[in-house]
Amino acid sequence: MGISASGAAALVIGWIIGSRLLRILGLGSVVAGSVFYARVKLAERNEKIEGAENKVRSALDDLDPVARAQVLADAAKSQLT
């Protein structure tokens, strides 16, 4: 987040003083910061998904085979409607 903010500041300052190099560096920093932020958010999302998968698998493992099949069939039906 800080990379993008400092890049945006450099971009604005580059426009104000007319520095092409500062504008290019600022734009590059904004893009790099945005990419970094997106990667962090995707990693957090993947961790949440893995945690939920582990909880669901654990709950399913505690069931007998018939109950497990019923739960999975119900889940599949709810996804189709």
DARAKA-V123453 format. One record per residue. N is the residue number from 1. SS is DSSP state (alpha for helix, beta for strand, coil for the rest). NEAR is the number of other C-alpha atoms within 10 Angstrom. Layout:
BEGIN
<<N | SS | NEAR> <N | SS | NEAR>>
END
This chain:
BEGIN
<<1 | coil | 12> <2 | alpha | 12> <3 | alpha | 18> <4 | alpha | 21> <5 | alpha | 15> <6 | alpha | 15> <7 | alpha | 24> <8 | alpha | 20> <9 | alpha | 18> <10 | alpha | 22> <11 | alpha | 23> <12 | alpha | 17> <13 | alpha | 15> <14 | alpha | 19> <15 | alpha | 13> <16 | alpha | 10> <17 | alpha | 10> <18 | coil | 11> <19 | coil | 14> <20 | alpha | 12> <21 | alpha | 12> <22 | alpha | 19> <23 | alpha | 22> <24 | alpha | 15> <25 | alpha | 16> <26 | alpha | 24> <27 | alpha | 20> <28 | alpha | 17> <29 | alpha | 22> <30 | alpha | 23> <31 | alpha | 16> <32 | alpha | 16> <33 | alpha | 19> <34 | alpha | 17> <35 | alpha | 13> <36 | alpha | 15> <37 | alpha | 16> <38 | alpha | 12> <39 | alpha | 12> <40 | alpha | 12> <41 | alpha | 12> <42 | alpha | 12> <43 | alpha | 12> <44 | alpha | 12> <45 | alpha | 12> <46 | alpha | 12> <47 | alpha | 12> <48 | alpha | 12> <49 | alpha | 12> <50 | alpha | 12> <51 | alpha | 12> <52 | alpha | 12> <53 | alpha | 12> <54 | alpha | 12> <55 | alpha | 12> <56 | alpha | 11> <57 | alpha | 11> <58 | alpha | 11> <59 | alpha | 11> <60 | alpha | 16> <61 | alpha | 11> <62 | coil | 10> <63 | coil | 12> <64 | coil | 9> <65 | alpha | 11> <66 | alpha | 9> <67 | alpha | 12> <68 | alpha | 15> <69 | alpha | 13> <70 | alpha | 11> <71 | alpha | 14> <72 | alpha | 13> <73 | alpha | 12> <74 | alpha | 11> <75 | alpha | 11> <76 | alpha | 11> <77 | alpha | 10> <78 | alpha | 9> <79 | alpha | 8> <80 | alpha | 6> <81 | coil | 5>>
END
